[in-house]
Amino acid sequence: MSRPTTSRRTAIAARAYAAATAAEARAYGLRERRVDVGDCSLALLEGGPADAPAVVLVHGYSADRVVWVRFARHLLRDHRVIVPELAGHGATGFTSGVGHSAPAQAARLATLLDRLGIDSAHVGGNSMGGFVAATLAVEHPDRVASLLLSDAVGVASPEPSEAELLFRQGRNPFLLESVADFPDFYAMTMARPPFLPAALRAAVAADYVARREELAEIFADFYGVATLDDRLDEIAAPTLVMWGEEDRLVHPSTARAWAQGIAGARTVLYPGIGHMPMLEAPGRSAADYRAFLARVAAADRRRDEVP
């Protein structure tokens, strides 16, 4: 019997990766569904009590819902958790020309809330997802009960990151020419990545190579477009800024830019953690987020008690 070719092994690994991540989400109580938001049908994970306060968690550029699953599991007991995959990403899929700017993605989230019957939600995002979440808070303030910004783009960084220096040179580390480029890129994304077997890493790498043109279009649509530097004072939602001190994609000084621009924003920094605290330290970051949500709920109760 002949041995499988490299491409066949990669395809098998890709299916295994998809099956494993889907099984993990189900084990935590997150179920898959799709919701039509007009110009596309958003794939998402949903779990928790239907009548509990809603939490929407938004992934970053090139990522998908998987990055939030291990964080989300810590919220499911007493929150309705929704983890959508933005247009151009994951099972939602890519359609050229649909529009991937932060305002376009935020408008889809507002429609998603309408479709799900949610008046307002606690909305959080990582990286580009933070940009989208913050844009939602600016454009639809009544829909955002609180805001979580994790290593978010969308404002000018006081100091450039390694990735930003590459962007300035016309080089995008997300756009892989070959799987050989993946190890250096992957090292930039996290300081403490969760274990991923070599075969599954190869499948993820191959997926990035295959999506190169799609990712280039998405990047051109959102990066540096409709930034929020001059609109941060419009964000009224209670805000938690969460950042890994070893972030190589978005410089940690950017946390200060967000926090100084949003009245009352709190900041939590994670030593030894990179661009994705929710994936590198899910238990710790989720505990900090739960504490933040508890403070928001307590403040809401006090406000309701005022005659």
N, C-alpha and C positions, 0 to 999 in steps of 0.2 A: 504494500500500500504506500502510495507517495505521501510525503509530508506536505502539510498545507503551505501555500505560498505566504510570503510576508503580508501581502494585502489581505489574504483570506484570514490569517491569524489576527490582523488588526480589526477586521470586520467582526470576527467572533468576540474579540475583547471589547469592542464598542457595544455589542449587544449585551455582553455580560455586565459592563459598567452601567448601562441603562437599567437593566433588570435589578442590579444590586441597589442602586440609588432609589429606585421606585419601591423596592421591598422595604428599605429602611424607612422611607417616608410613611408607608402604610403601617409599619410596626409602631410608629410613634402616634398614629391616629390621624395622619394627613391623607386625604383622599384627592384624587385627580378629577378635574372637571374643566370644561371650556365655557367661556362666556363671550358672546358676540358683543363687540363694542363699536360696531359701525364699519370701520375700514379694515378690521381684522377680527379674528377670534382668539382671545387671550387664553392660553393654557395656564392653569394655576393649581396650586395645592390649597386645600382648605381643611380646617379641623377645629375642634373645640366646641363649646356650647353655642348654639345658634343665637341665643339671646344674650350672650356675654358681650362686653365691650370689644369692639373690633380692632385688630392690629393688622396693618398691611405692611409687608416687608418686601423691599424692592432691590433686586440684584444690580450689579454693575455692568459696565461695557464688556461684552464678549462672554459674560457668565450666564447663569441660569438659576432656577429656583433651588438647585441642590446646595448652593452656598449658605442658605439660611436654615436648612432642615434641622441641623443639630442645635441651633440656637432656638428655633421655633418650638421644639419639643418641650422646653422649659416654660412656655407660656400657655400651653394648651389646656391646662386644668381650669383656668378661669378667664380665658380670652378666646374669642373667635378669631382665628389666625388665617390670613389669606396671603399666599406667596405667589404673585403672578409672574409670568415670564413676558417681558416687554416685547413689543413688535421688533422683529429681527433676531430674536433670541429663542433658544430652546425649542420646545414643541410648538410654540406660537408660530415659528417659522419666519422666513425672510421674504419680503416682496419689495423689489426695487421701486423707489420713488414714493413709497408710502409715507415717508417722513419719520425721522428718528430724533428730532430735536427734543430738548427737555420739555418745552411747552406742548409739543405734539404728544409725547408720552404721558405727560401730566393730564392732558385732556382725556386721554383714554382711561386713565385711572379714575377720573371723576365720573366718566360714563360707567366704568366697572362698579363703582360704589352705587350708582343709580340702579344698575341691573341687579345688584345683590341686595337692594333694599336697605342700604346703610347710609344714614344721614351724615355721620362723621366718624372718623377712625383715627386711631393712633398710627401715624405713618412714619416708617423708617426706611432708610436706604443706604446702601454702601456704594461709594465711588460715584459713578454716573447715576446710580439709583438714588443717592442722596441729593444730587442735583435735581432729579425729577421730583423727589419728595418735597424739597424746598420750593420748587416752582409751583407745585400744587398748593403749598401753604400760602404762597403769594397770590396766585390767581384764583384760588377757591378757599379762602381762609375759614369759611364756615364748615368745610369738609374735614379739616385737620384738627383733631382734639389735642394732639401733641406731635412733636417732630423729633425723630432720631436721625442724626447725621453721622455716619460712620465713614471716616476717611473720604469725605465727599469732595468731588470737583464741583465747579460752578462759581467760584470766586477766585480772584488772583491770589497766588501763593506768595507770601513774603519772601520765601527762599525757594529756588527751583529744586525739584526732585531730580533723580537720575533720569526718570522717564521724560520729564519736561525738557531737560537738556537735549535728549534725543529728538523729541518733537521739534525743537527749534532748529535742529540740523536736517529736518525733513525725514527723520527715521522714526518709524512707529514699531516698537518692540512687539506689539500685538499681532503684527502682520508677518507671519512666519513664511519664509520661502521654502523651508523644508523641516522635517521633524528634527533635524540636527540642531535647529535654532531653539527648540523647546526648552531644554534644561536651563539655559540662561534666562529665558523669559519667565519660566516657572519660579525660579529663584527670586525674581523681582517681585512676584505677587504676594509672597508670604515669607515671613521669617521662621515660622514654625508650622509648616504644612502638615496636615494629617497624612497618615500613611496611605500610599497609593501604590499597589503592586506595579512592577515594571511594565507588564503587558497592558494594564489599564492606562498608565501614563502614555504609552505609545499610541493608544487609541485616542486619547484626548489631544495629543500632539497632531495626529493625522487629521482630526476634526478641525483644528485651528488652520492647518494648511489648506484644507478644502474650503474653508470659509473666508479665505483671505480677501477676496474682492468684496464680499458682503460686509465684512468688518471695516474695510476701507470706506465704504459708502456710509455706514453708520457713524464712523468717527467724524467724517466730514460734515455730517448733519448736526452733530451735537457739540463737538469740542470747540470751546471758545465762542459758542453761539448763544445769544440771549442769556449771558451770565448775570449774576444777581448782586454784584458788588454794590450797586446803587439802590438796591431794593430790599436789603436785609432789614431795614427798619420797618418794613411792611409786614414782617413775620411776627404775628402776635401769639402764636401757639407756644406753650412751654416747650423748651428745646434742650435736648441732651446731645452734646458733641462728644463722640467716642473716637479715639484715634490710637493706632499702634505707633509707638515711638520709633520703630525701625521701618516705617513705610518708605519704600523706594519708588513708589508710583506717584503718590501725592504727598508732598513734603509735610511733616508734622506741624510746621509753622502755620499751615493752612487752618488748623484747628483754632488757632488764635484769631484768624481773620473772621471765621464764622462766629465765634463766641463774642468777639467785640462788637460785631455788627447786629447781633440779635439780642434784644433786651432780655436780661435775666437768664441767658443760656448758661447751662452747667457743662463742665468739661471733665471727661475721664480719659486719662492717658494710660497706655499699657506698655510698660517696659518689656523689651524682648519680643514684641509682637509687631507684625508687619501690616500689610494693607487690609487684611480681613480679620479683625478681632472676633467676629461672630463665627468664623470657621477655625481660627487658630486657638481660640480660648472660648468656646461656646458657653460653658458653664459659668465662667466668671463674668463674661460680658452680658449674658442673659440675666444674671443676678443683679448686676448694676442697672440693667434696663427695667427689671421688675421693681426695684427700689424706686426708680424714677417714676414709673407708672403709679406706684402707690402714693408718692408725693402729689402727683397730679390729681389723683382721685380724692385725696384728703383735701386739697385746696378747693376742688369742685364742691365737695360736701360743705365746707365752711362757707363758701359763697352762696350756696343754696339755702343755708340756715339764716343768712342775714335777712331781717324782716324788711 
